[in-house]
Amino acid sequence: MIMKTQNFPEEYLQELGLRIKIIRTFLNLDQRKMSDLMKTGQSQISKIESGRSAPTLFQLRMIKKLADENDYLRENLTWEWILDGKGKGILG
């Protein structure tokens, strides 16, 4: 089965990557530790955070799962903020 990839605008990927970096930084994880927890390569985390690659649905779910282990983020981080920068989030 071949999965189609979604082509997102470069600006959206950069903003999404920045929000993911903010989450990682808030959790006090470096890219290596985050990649280990997400079962992916550190280079993939770097590409996502810099907006050069879109995260997969699995990676997004893992990021939310990691965030939900933090009491503050469990209460304050919404999917809307992760995906669109709107609503309740770390900085919102």
C-alpha positions as CSV (number, residue, x, y, z in Angstrom):
1,M,0.0,0.0,0.0
2,I,1.4,3.4,-1.0
3,M,0.5,6.3,1.2
4,K,0.2,9.7,-0.3
5,T,2.1,12.5,1.3
6,Q,0.6,15.8,2.0
7,N,2.4,18.8,0.6
8,F,2.2,21.5,3.3
9,P,3.2,25.1,2.7
10,E,6.8,25.8,3.8
11,E,5.6,28.5,6.3
12,Y,3.2,26.1,8.0
13,L,5.9,23.5,8.4
14,Q,8.2,26.0,9.9
15,E,5.6,27.2,12.4
16,L,4.6,23.6,13.3
17,G,8.3,22.7,13.7
18,L,8.7,25.7,16.0
19,R,5.8,24.6,18.2
20,I,7.2,21.1,18.4
21,K,10.5,22.5,19.4
22,I,8.8,24.6,22.1
23,I,7.1,21.4,23.4
24,R,10.4,19.5,23.4
25,T,12.2,22.4,25.2
26,F,9.4,22.7,27.8
27,L,9.8,19.0,28.5
28,N,13.6,19.6,29.0
29,L,14.5,17.0,26.3
30,D,17.3,17.3,23.8
31,Q,16.7,16.1,20.2
32,R,18.5,12.8,20.9
33,K,16.3,12.0,23.9
34,M,13.1,13.0,22.1
35,S,14.0,10.9,19.1
36,D,14.7,7.9,21.4
37,L,11.3,8.3,23.1
38,M,9.6,8.7,19.7
39,K,11.4,5.7,18.1
40,T,12.8,7.8,15.3
41,G,16.2,9.3,14.3
42,Q,17.5,12.5,15.8
43,S,18.0,13.8,12.2
44,Q,14.2,13.4,11.7
45,I,13.5,15.5,14.8
46,S,15.8,18.2,13.5
47,K,14.1,18.2,10.0
48,I,10.7,18.5,11.6
49,E,11.7,21.3,14.0
50,S,13.4,23.2,11.1
51,G,10.3,22.9,8.9
52,R,12.2,20.7,6.3
53,S,9.9,17.7,7.0
54,A,6.3,17.2,8.1
55,P,5.8,14.9,11.1
56,T,3.8,11.7,10.6
57,L,0.6,11.2,12.4
58,F,2.4,8.6,14.6
59,Q,5.0,11.2,15.5
60,L,2.4,13.8,16.3
61,R,0.6,11.3,18.5
62,M,3.9,10.5,20.3
63,I,4.6,14.2,20.9
64,K,1.1,14.6,22.4
65,K,1.6,11.5,24.5
66,L,4.9,12.7,25.8
67,A,3.4,16.1,26.6
68,D,0.5,14.5,28.4
69,E,3.0,13.0,30.9
70,N,3.6,16.6,32.1
71,D,0.9,17.9,34.5
72,Y,0.9,21.4,33.1
73,L,0.9,20.3,29.4
74,R,-1.9,17.7,30.1
75,E,-4.1,20.6,31.2
76,N,-3.0,23.3,28.8
77,L,-1.8,21.8,25.5
78,T,-4.4,21.3,22.9
79,W,-4.3,19.6,19.4
80,E,-5.4,22.9,18.0
81,W,-2.4,24.7,19.4
82,I,0.0,21.9,18.2
83,L,-1.4,21.9,14.7
84,D,-2.5,25.5,14.1
85,G,-1.0,27.6,16.9
86,K,-4.5,28.6,18.1
87,G,-6.3,27.9,21.3
88,K,-4.8,26.7,24.5
89,G,-1.1,25.9,24.4
90,I,2.2,26.5,26.1
91,L,2.3,30.2,25.1
92,G,-1.4,30.7,24.6
